[in-house]
């Protein structure tokens, strides 16, 4: 008989993935993310080296800017990458 608790419990396990698996997962997300250079609007301030929040494609996403600037609510930014579920944003589109 199918045990849903046992089947889904493994999804929430506290065991980590190996570095190799993390790289595979990260590469999978990065290569299949089709929204580079799309606009997003800052919803929660993004400070240097910290995560804030943007509204993108109709939902809110954690976002980070790797430049030493502060992005404030209402600023228009561009998605230039993704790290796990965090969007990497910039004031100008990527080349």
Secondary structure, DSSP 8 states (H G I E B T S, - for coil): ---HHHHHHGGG-S----HHHHHHHHHHHHHT---TT-EEEEEE-B-TTSEEEEEETTEEEEEE--SS--B-TT-EEEEEEEETTEEEEESS---
